[in-house]
């Protein structure tokens, strides 16, 4: 869908604030479209939509919990994919911890394991609303006379709310236009915001970001609606081994801090916590040598509101 058709007039602040001078290319490790998507609706966010095909015929209940974020084992054939994101409330003002995410998909050859739980598993968002899954890009399979595009199924259960079922797809897949579900671009089953961009990282793995926006009760957290207050421009190098340089901007005089969280929601570091004037700044994250390899999140916090995040990977 063309961006000009997606941006509503009452959300013009994304173009009228200082953020408009920033190239979206600096927002590494987060989907460029998310900044716009999360400012579309009257409530502030674009709610995640169900998929036209619903759950599909290949769901198996009682999948095991994913260990170390690995939905696919290390020896699973296929192209590796790291999927990360955050679960937010409908107005994007709060994140939703402890959300159950049940994921399953076909293997590299386009076949589902209906006998065991290979490429099936559950995980939970942490205290900051983050989740991460490492798997492979699903293979394609014939659906009648045409192939279904690559897709991953999800059953998402926010605590105290009904289970939500949907699927995600991947930008550039040539089978999307001919698919009955993935090609829907309006209405209840609009798949537009569930077709996510992916890119190769320095480890030769594809990465994608999919933020989930659902009804629920959350905690005050990260909201890209507040990018008019400040933004994380870049984190480098990423992946990193010893040190990460963080570039960020403050657009209004504010109390500002940079925080680093692990996947369990534990606060690992607080950097440069002080009152700052509108300007571009930098911070350095130099963790102890015993910091474990894995995924972490850098968070920009302004006036006690967490307004932006970027993912970093220690190797």
C-alpha positions in Angstrom: 0.0 0.0 0.0 1.5 3.4 -0.9 2.6 5.4 2.1 0.6 8.4 1.0 -2.5 6.4 1.4 -1.5 5.2 4.8 -0.7 8.5 6.5 -3.7 10.1 8.0 -3.9 13.9 8.2 -4.3 14.0 11.9 -1.0 12.2 12.3 1.0 14.9 10.6 3.3 15.4 13.6 5.6 12.7 12.2 6.4 15.0 9.4 6.1 18.4 11.2 8.5 17.7 14.1 12.2 17.6 14.2 12.0 13.9 13.5 11.3 14.7 9.8 14.9 15.8 9.4 16.1 12.3 10.4 16.4 9.7 7.7 14.5 6.6 8.6 17.5 4.6 7.4 19.1 5.4 10.8 16.4 3.4 12.6 18.3 0.1 12.2 16.8 -3.2 13.5 13.3 -1.8 13.5 10.9 -1.9 10.6 10.8 1.5 8.9 7.0 1.1 8.3 6.3 0.6 12.1 6.9 4.3 12.8 4.1 5.2 10.4 1.9 2.2 11.1 1.7 2.9 14.8 0.4 6.4 14.2 -2.5 5.5 11.8 -5.6 4.9 13.7 -7.8 7.1 15.9 -6.4 5.3 19.0 -2.8 5.9 17.8 -1.9 2.5 16.5 -2.9 0.1 13.8 -4.4 -2.9 15.6 -3.0 -6.3 14.5 -5.5 -8.0 12.2 -6.6 -11.6 12.0 -5.7 -13.6 8.9 -8.4 -14.6 6.4 -7.3 -18.3 6.7 -7.5 -18.2 10.5 -5.7 -20.9 12.3 -5.4 -23.2 9.3 -5.5 -27.0 9.4 -2.0 -27.7 10.8 -2.3 -26.4 14.4 -1.2 -28.7 17.3 -2.2 -27.9 20.8 0.1 -28.0 23.8 3.3 -27.1 22.1 6.4 -27.0 24.4 8.0 -23.8 25.6 10.7 -22.5 23.4 14.2 -22.8 25.0 16.7 -19.9 24.5 14.4 -18.4 21.9 15.1 -21.3 19.5 12.0 -22.3 17.7 14.2 -24.1 15.2 17.0 -26.3 16.4 20.5 -25.4 15.4 20.6 -28.3 12.8 17.2 -27.5 11.2 17.7 -27.2 7.4 16.9 -23.8 6.0 17.7 -20.1 6.1 17.8 -18.7 9.7 15.4 -16.0 10.7 15.4 -13.9 13.9 12.0 -12.3 14.6 11.7 -9.8 17.4 9.1 -7.2 18.5 7.0 -5.9 21.3 3.3 -6.4 22.2 1.5 -3.1 22.8 -2.0 -1.9 23.8 -4.2 -0.4 21.2 -3.2 3.2 21.9 0.5 2.3 22.0 0.9 3.9 25.4 1.6 0.6 27.2 3.4 -2.7 26.7 1.8 -6.0 27.6 4.1 -8.4 29.5 3.4 -12.1 30.0 1.7 -12.4 26.6 1.7 -16.0 25.4 2.9 -16.4 21.8 2.3 -19.8 20.2 4.1 -20.0 16.8 4.2 -22.8 14.2 5.2 -23.0 10.5 6.3 -25.3 7.7 9.8 -26.5 7.3 12.2 -25.6 4.5 10.6 -28.1 2.2 7.1 -26.7 2.9 5.9 -29.5 5.1 4.4 -29.3 8.6 5.4 -31.7 11.4 2.1 -33.1 12.5 3.6 -36.0 14.5 5.9 -34.1 16.9 6.5 -30.5 17.8 9.2 -29.6 15.4 9.0 -25.9 14.5 6.2 -25.5 17.0 6.5 -23.7 20.4 5.4 -21.1 22.8 7.1 -18.1 24.4 6.1 -15.2 26.5 6.8 -11.5 26.3 9.0 -10.3 29.1 8.4 -7.5 31.6 9.1 -4.9 29.0 6.7 -6.5 26.5 9.5 -7.8 24.2 9.7 -11.2 22.6 12.3 -12.9 20.3 12.2 -16.1 18.2 14.9 -17.6 16.1 13.7 -20.1 13.5 14.1 -20.6 9.7 12.2 -19.0 6.8 9.3 -21.3 6.2 9.1 -23.2 2.9 6.2 -22.9 0.4 3.6 -25.5 -0.4 0.9 -25.9 -3.0 -2.5 -24.6 -2.1 -4.7 -25.8 -5.0 -3.0 -24.6 -8.2 -0.7 -22.0 -6.6 1.9 -21.8 -3.8 1.1 -20.2 -0.5 3.7 -17.5 0.3 6.1 -18.1 3.2 4.2 -17.5 6.4 4.3 -18.1 10.2 1.2 -18.8 12.2 0.5 -17.2 15.6 -1.9 -17.7 18.4 -1.5 -14.8 20.8 -3.0 -14.7 24.2 -2.9 -11.5 26.2 -3.5 -12.3 30.0 -7.3 -12.1 30.7 -8.3 -11.7 27.0 -9.4 -14.1 24.3 -6.7 -15.8 22.1 -6.0 -13.9 18.9 -5.0 -15.9 15.7 -3.1 -14.6 12.7 -0.2 -15.1 10.3 2.7 -13.0 9.1 4.3 -12.8 5.6 7.5 -11.4 4.2 8.0 -8.5 1.8 9.2 -9.4 -1.7 7.5 -12.8 -1.7 6.2 -13.2 -5.3 3.4 -15.4 -4.3 1.7 -12.8 -2.1 -0.3 -11.1 -4.9 -2.0 -14.4 -5.8 -2.7 -15.6 -2.3 -6.3 -15.3 -1.0 -5.2 -14.2 2.5 -1.9 -12.4 2.1 -3.2 -10.2 -0.7 -6.1 -8.7 1.3 -5.3 -5.0 1.7 -8.4 -3.6 3.4 -11.1 -4.5 5.9 -11.0 -7.0 8.8 -8.4 -9.3 7.4 -6.1 -6.6 6.0 -2.7 -8.2 5.8 -0.8 -5.1 4.8 0.9 -4.6 8.2 1.6 -8.3 8.6 3.8 -8.4 5.5 7.1 -7.5 7.2 10.5 -6.5 5.8 13.5 -8.7 6.5 17.2 -8.2 5.9 20.4 -10.1 6.3 22.6 -9.3 9.3 26.3 -9.7 9.6 25.9 -13.3 10.7 24.1 -14.2 7.5 20.8 -14.6 9.2 17.6 -12.7 8.2 16.1 -10.4 10.8 12.6 -9.0 11.0 10.6 -6.9 13.4 6.9 -7.4 14.0 5.2 -5.4 16.7 1.9 -6.7 17.9 -1.0 -4.3 18.8 -3.9 -5.9 20.7 -6.5 -5.1 23.3 -5.2 -5.7 26.8 -4.0 -4.3 30.1 -0.4 -3.3 30.1 2.4 -1.4 31.8 3.7 2.0 30.8 6.2 1.3 28.2 7.5 2.0 24.8 5.4 4.0 22.4 6.6 5.1 19.0 3.8 7.7 19.1 6.3 9.7 21.2 9.0 9.9 18.7 8.4 13.7 18.6 10.2 13.7 22.0 13.3 11.8 20.9 14.7 8.9 18.9 17.4 6.4 18.8 19.3 7.0 15.6 21.7 4.1 15.6 23.6 1.5 17.6 27.0 0.4 16.4 28.5 -2.1 15.9 25.6 -4.5 15.9 26.2 -7.4 16.5 28.8 -6.4 19.1 31.4 -8.1 21.2 32.7 -5.5 23.8 31.3 -2.0 23.2 28.2 -0.4 21.7 28.0 3.2 20.6 24.5 4.6 20.8 23.4 7.7 18.9 20.2 9.4 20.0 18.4 12.7 19.7 16.3 14.8 22.2 13.8 17.1 20.6 12.5 18.9 23.8 14.2 19.7 27.1 13.6 16.6 29.1 14.9 14.2 31.7 16.5 11.5 29.6 18.1 8.1 30.1 19.3 5.3 28.0 18.5 1.8 29.4 19.6 -1.7 28.4 17.4 -4.7 29.1 17.8 -8.4 28.5 15.2 -10.7 27.1 13.9 -11.5 30.5 13.1 -7.8 31.1 16.0 -7.4 33.6 17.6 -3.9 33.6 21.2 -4.4 32.6 22.5 -0.8 32.5 21.4 2.8 32.8 23.4 5.2 30.7 23.6 9.1 30.6 20.6 9.7 33.0 20.3 13.5 33.1 18.4 16.6 32.1 19.2 17.4 28.4 18.4 20.1 26.0 17.3 19.5 22.3 20.4 18.1 20.6 22.0 15.0 19.2 23.8 12.9 21.8 25.8 9.7 22.2 26.3 7.1 24.9 28.5 4.1 25.3 27.4 0.7 26.6 30.4 -1.3 27.7 29.1 -4.4 29.6 31.1 -6.6 31.9 33.1 -9.3 30.2 30.7 -11.9 31.7 27.7 -10.6 29.9 26.2 -13.6 28.1 25.8 -13.7 24.3 22.3 -13.0 23.1 19.7 -10.4 22.3 19.3 -7.2 24.3 17.2 -4.0 23.9 18.4 -0.4 24.1 15.6 1.8 25.3 15.3 5.6 25.2 13.4 6.9 28.2 12.2 10.5 28.3 10.4 12.0 31.3 9.8 8.5 32.6 8.2 7.4 29.3 10.0 4.8 27.2 9.7 6.2 23.7 11.8 4.1 21.4 13.9 0.9 21.3 16.5 -0.8 19.2 17.7 -4.4 19.4 21.3 -5.3 19.9 23.0 -8.7 19.7 26.1 -9.7 21.6 28.3 -12.4 20.0 
